[in-house]
């Protein structure tokens, strides 16, 4: 299962949490639990 930290909209705050469209989310939160239902995987770098 992908996690929030793997989303292109996720902006890291620190090692354990980040921001997604103004919502603070845990880095290891399952993407299915996204508060905005906007999960998009990051493109391979």
Phi and psi in radians as a Rosetta constraint file:
Dihedral C 1 N 2 CA 2 C 2 CIRCULARHARMONIC -1.110 0.35
Dihedral N 2 CA 2 C 2 N 3 CIRCULARHARMONIC 2.705 0.35
Dihedral C 2 N 3 CA 3 C 3 CIRCULARHARMONIC -2.048 0.35
Dihedral N 3 CA 3 C 3 N 4 CIRCULARHARMONIC 2.829 0.35
Dihedral C 3 N 4 CA 4 C 4 CIRCULARHARMONIC -0.947 0.35
Dihedral N 4 CA 4 C 4 N 5 CIRCULARHARMONIC -0.650 0.35
Dihedral C 4 N 5 CA 5 C 5 CIRCULARHARMONIC -1.130 0.35
Dihedral N 5 CA 5 C 5 N 6 CIRCULARHARMONIC -0.225 0.35
Dihedral C 5 N 6 CA 6 C 6 CIRCULARHARMONIC -1.652 0.35
Dihedral N 6 CA 6 C 6 N 7 CIRCULARHARMONIC 0.060 0.35
Dihedral C 6 N 7 CA 7 C 7 CIRCULARHARMONIC -1.550 0.35
Dihedral N 7 CA 7 C 7 N 8 CIRCULARHARMONIC 2.527 0.35
Dihedral C 7 N 8 CA 8 C 8 CIRCULARHARMONIC -1.205 0.35
Dihedral N 8 CA 8 C 8 N 9 CIRCULARHARMONIC -0.322 0.35
Dihedral C 8 N 9 CA 9 C 9 CIRCULARHARMONIC -1.581 0.35
Dihedral N 9 CA 9 C 9 N 10 CIRCULARHARMONIC -0.169 0.35
Dihedral C 9 N 10 CA 10 C 10 CIRCULARHARMONIC -1.318 0.35
Dihedral N 10 CA 10 C 10 N 11 CIRCULARHARMONIC 2.216 0.35
Dihedral C 10 N 11 CA 11 C 11 CIRCULARHARMONIC -2.064 0.35
Dihedral N 11 CA 11 C 11 N 12 CIRCULARHARMONIC 1.999 0.35
Dihedral C 11 N 12 CA 12 C 12 CIRCULARHARMONIC -1.088 0.35
Dihedral N 12 CA 12 C 12 N 13 CIRCULARHARMONIC 2.321 0.35
Dihedral C 12 N 13 CA 13 C 13 CIRCULARHARMONIC -1.685 0.35
Dihedral N 13 CA 13 C 13 N 14 CIRCULARHARMONIC -0.847 0.35
Dihedral C 13 N 14 CA 14 C 14 CIRCULARHARMONIC -2.654 0.35
Dihedral N 14 CA 14 C 14 N 15 CIRCULARHARMONIC -2.917 0.35
Dihedral C 14 N 15 CA 15 C 15 CIRCULARHARMONIC -1.134 0.35
Dihedral N 15 CA 15 C 15 N 16 CIRCULARHARMONIC -0.405 0.35
Dihedral C 15 N 16 CA 16 C 16 CIRCULARHARMONIC -1.904 0.35
Dihedral N 16 CA 16 C 16 N 17 CIRCULARHARMONIC -0.208 0.35
Dihedral C 16 N 17 CA 17 C 17 CIRCULARHARMONIC -2.609 0.35
Dihedral N 17 CA 17 C 17 N 18 CIRCULARHARMONIC 2.871 0.35
Dihedral C 17 N 18 CA 18 C 18 CIRCULARHARMONIC -2.662 0.35
Dihedral N 18 CA 18 C 18 N 19 CIRCULARHARMONIC -3.123 0.35
Dihedral C 18 N 19 CA 19 C 19 CIRCULARHARMONIC -1.985 0.35
Dihedral N 19 CA 19 C 19 N 20 CIRCULARHARMONIC 2.374 0.35
Dihedral C 19 N 20 CA 20 C 20 CIRCULARHARMONIC -2.345 0.35
Dihedral N 20 CA 20 C 20 N 21 CIRCULARHARMONIC 1.783 0.35
Dihedral C 20 N 21 CA 21 C 21 CIRCULARHARMONIC 0.923 0.35
Dihedral N 21 CA 21 C 21 N 22 CIRCULARHARMONIC 0.719 0.35
Dihedral C 21 N 22 CA 22 C 22 CIRCULARHARMONIC 1.516 0.35
Dihedral N 22 CA 22 C 22 N 23 CIRCULARHARMONIC -0.026 0.35
Dihedral C 22 N 23 CA 23 C 23 CIRCULARHARMONIC -1.785 0.35
Dihedral N 23 CA 23 C 23 N 24 CIRCULARHARMONIC 2.233 0.35
Dihedral C 23 N 24 CA 24 C 24 CIRCULARHARMONIC -1.411 0.35
Dihedral N 24 CA 24 C 24 N 25 CIRCULARHARMONIC 2.198 0.35
Dihedral C 24 N 25 CA 25 C 25 CIRCULARHARMONIC -2.273 0.35
Dihedral N 25 CA 25 C 25 N 26 CIRCULARHARMONIC 2.620 0.35
Dihedral C 25 N 26 CA 26 C 26 CIRCULARHARMONIC -1.252 0.35
Dihedral N 26 CA 26 C 26 N 27 CIRCULARHARMONIC 2.468 0.35
Dihedral C 26 N 27 CA 27 C 27 CIRCULARHARMONIC -1.043 0.35
Dihedral N 27 CA 27 C 27 N 28 CIRCULARHARMONIC -0.593 0.35
Dihedral C 27 N 28 CA 28 C 28 CIRCULARHARMONIC -1.689 0.35
Dihedral N 28 CA 28 C 28 N 29 CIRCULARHARMONIC 0.277 0.35
Dihedral C 28 N 29 CA 29 C 29 CIRCULARHARMONIC -1.214 0.35
Dihedral N 29 CA 29 C 29 N 30 CIRCULARHARMONIC 2.401 0.35
Dihedral C 29 N 30 CA 30 C 30 CIRCULARHARMONIC -1.116 0.35
Dihedral N 30 CA 30 C 30 N 31 CIRCULARHARMONIC 2.388 0.35
Dihedral C 30 N 31 CA 31 C 31 CIRCULARHARMONIC -1.066 0.35
Dihedral N 31 CA 31 C 31 N 32 CIRCULARHARMONIC -0.453 0.35
Dihedral C 31 N 32 CA 32 C 32 CIRCULARHARMONIC -1.140 0.35
Dihedral N 32 CA 32 C 32 N 33 CIRCULARHARMONIC -0.325 0.35
Dihedral C 32 N 33 CA 33 C 33 CIRCULARHARMONIC -1.709 0.35
Dihedral N 33 CA 33 C 33 N 34 CIRCULARHARMONIC 0.264 0.35
Dihedral C 33 N 34 CA 34 C 34 CIRCULARHARMONIC -0.991 0.35
Dihedral N 34 CA 34 C 34 N 35 CIRCULARHARMONIC 2.202 0.35
Dihedral C 34 N 35 CA 35 C 35 CIRCULARHARMONIC -1.151 0.35
Dihedral N 35 CA 35 C 35 N 36 CIRCULARHARMONIC -0.367 0.35
Dihedral C 35 N 36 CA 36 C 36 CIRCULARHARMONIC -1.879 0.35
Dihedral N 36 CA 36 C 36 N 37 CIRCULARHARMONIC -0.054 0.35
Dihedral C 36 N 37 CA 37 C 37 CIRCULARHARMONIC 0.913 0.35
Dihedral N 37 CA 37 C 37 N 38 CIRCULARHARMONIC 0.738 0.35
Dihedral C 37 N 38 CA 38 C 38 CIRCULARHARMONIC -2.109 0.35
Dihedral N 38 CA 38 C 38 N 39 CIRCULARHARMONIC 0.401 0.35
Dihedral C 38 N 39 CA 39 C 39 CIRCULARHARMONIC -1.037 0.35
Dihedral N 39 CA 39 C 39 N 40 CIRCULARHARMONIC 2.231 0.35
Dihedral C 39 N 40 CA 40 C 40 CIRCULARHARMONIC -2.400 0.35
Dihedral N 40 CA 40 C 40 N 41 CIRCULARHARMONIC 2.140 0.35
Dihedral C 40 N 41 CA 41 C 41 CIRCULARHARMONIC -1.091 0.35
Dihedral N 41 CA 41 C 41 N 42 CIRCULARHARMONIC 2.561 0.35
Dihedral C 41 N 42 CA 42 C 42 CIRCULARHARMONIC -1.178 0.35
Dihedral N 42 CA 42 C 42 N 43 CIRCULARHARMONIC 2.573 0.35
Dihedral C 42 N 43 CA 43 C 43 CIRCULARHARMONIC -1.318 0.35
Dihedral N 43 CA 43 C 43 N 44 CIRCULARHARMONIC 2.568 0.35
Dihedral C 43 N 44 CA 44 C 44 CIRCULARHARMONIC -1.050 0.35
Dihedral N 44 CA 44 C 44 N 45 CIRCULARHARMONIC 2.317 0.35
